[in-house]
Amino acid sequence: MTNPPSDLDAALVSFFDDVRRRPDDFVGLAERDAAEAMAELPTADRVREVALSTAVANRYLVDRRRAASTQVAAGRELSGPVLHRLGLAGLLRSGEPVDATVLAAQTAAYLSGPAIPLHRHLVLNVDWDLAEPLTLAGWRLWRPSEQDWDAMRPVPLAADFAAKPSFDPMLAFGEHLVLSAEDPDAEPARHRVPFRLFRRPVQESPAWAPLLCLNLARDTPVMPVAEYLVEPGRAVTAYYESIPTNLLGPDGDYEVPLLGPLRVEDDQAGWLTGFLSALSGRLDVWTASEPMPKTGKRLRPIAGRFLDTCAKVAFDAVVSIGQDPAEVAFNYVVALERLVSANGDQGDLKRRTAQRTAVLVGRDDAERLAIYSHVDTAYKVRNAVAHGSEAKEKQLTATITHLRAIVRRALIRTIVLGPHLDPDTVFDEALLSTQVRHERIEQEVAAFLEPLTSRPARII
């Protein structure tokens, strides 16, 4: 047994029928002008009246500043611009068959609610044919199809006639991975908001934790190239859209998505899926809401430093054209300092950072000596940047070449070892005691790695 249509649904069906019965009224009018003419019909007045009372009853988009005035105080208004923007005017003029009941229900939800959860979607540049969705630090990593994107559009039944696409057209190929999560603090947009020309820094993203997981798997970064806040079926706010494309065809007239720089081959996918899931589980301990020791509060700013560098490097840790390699190197060193020290002591910082990093990351004596040397060289670059001088090219090249992998591995191991480990005590003791290093560092890392099959030899 189906529910009878609501008063608003009935008013909308009557409005749609009214528009379609008088096609000659809109002949020769531009789309916007036709939409304005539709909005002036008496049946549209009835829709606005019922929509307002329904929105007030649903407590949907209530504007308390105007609640006592004669203006719209709740919901969205059925106006000419709305009919044009949503594609309703175009659909009704087209003469195409349409299920008026479904269209009315979708339009009623847009106008009057009730409230539903909003979701944030970050489109990534990674080239990975992900077989099944993953959960990373509370976010869903998945590969939406064209149908998935279409279903999220405002009033989906009319969206093909909308004035502008709700999403970047490249997403219709269904090749992009997306991080998605409900945003409980977001509020529905009363109108479509123009997208921002400049994205917020990646280290400030609400998805910093899953982005950190993805960027710790390889030296080649994974970055968001678009961000949307979606009220499914009602509103899409594009915070930024910068999706790379490639031109194909004899005349370069066919545009397709350009993915990467990171490409995940089929034989790597199984290991990467296991690694991301395992690391996300360890990261959840750091981001739990329970009281966190001082040593556990340092991860977020360190992750921010590292993610800032991810936005400035390309394939295999090479600094992107237009970015300052010295600044990237400086952030690598600062991230290491905070990873291996929690007490804020600035004394003998270079030696302490180099030694503790070596004992945290190095797997044998030779590698520990090499890591110590690389960090020591990086400090020469760091000091040059800090004092406003120019770093030597040879030292800068060596730092950029070696330090990203060291920082990445140090971050992974820090996450694996947990927020309650005191780096100032444990790492200094591990310098003097093979037993401490084995029991407090290597055993925990080995336990993390053991379930991961076919892992790269030098991932952490």
HELIX and SHEET records of a PDB file:
HELIX    1   1 ASP A    7  ARG A   21  1                                  15    
HELIX    2   2 PRO A   23  PHE A   26  5                                   4    
HELIX    3   3 GLU A   31  ALA A   39  1                                   9    
HELIX    4   4 PRO A   42  ASN A   58  1                                  17    
HELIX    5   5 GLY A   80  LEU A   86  1                                   7    
HELIX    6   6 LEU A   88  SER A   94  1                                   7    
HELIX    7   7 ALA A  100  SER A  112  1                                  13    
HELIX    8   8 GLU A  146  MET A  152  1                                   7    
HELIX    9   9 PRO A  156  PHE A  161  5                                   6    
HELIX   10  10 PRO A  169  PHE A  173  5                                   5    
HELIX   11  11 VAL A  202  GLU A  204  5                                   3    
HELIX   12  12 TRP A  208  ASN A  215  1                                   8    
HELIX   13  13 ASP A  266  TRP A  286  1                                  21    
HELIX   14  14 LYS A  294  ARG A  298  5                                   5    
HELIX   15  15 LEU A  299  CYS A  310  1                                  12    
HELIX   16  16 PHE A  315  ALA A  317  5                                   3    
HELIX   17  17 PRO A  325  VAL A  340  1                                  16    
HELIX   18  18 LEU A  349  VAL A  361  1                                  13    
HELIX   19  19 ASP A  365  ALA A  386  1                                  22    
HELIX   20  20 GLU A  393  LEU A  417  1                                  25    
HELIX   21  21 PRO A  423  LEU A  432  1                                  10    
HELIX   22  22 THR A  434  ARG A  437  1                                   4    
HELIX   23  23 HIS A  438  GLU A  442  3                                   5    
HELIX   24  24 GLN A  443  LEU A  449  1                                   7    
SHEET    1   A 6 LEU A 134  LEU A 136  0                                        
SHEET    2   A 6 TRP A 139  TRP A 142 -1                                        
SHEET    3   A 6 VAL A 178  GLU A 182 -1                                        
SHEET    4   A 6 HIS A 119  LEU A 124 -1                                        
SHEET    5   A 6 PRO A 224  GLU A 231 -1                                        
SHEET    6   A 6 ALA A 235  GLU A 241 -1                                        
SHEET    1   B 2 THR A 245  LEU A 248  0                                        
SHEET    2   B 2 TYR A 254  PRO A 257 -1                                        
END                                                                             
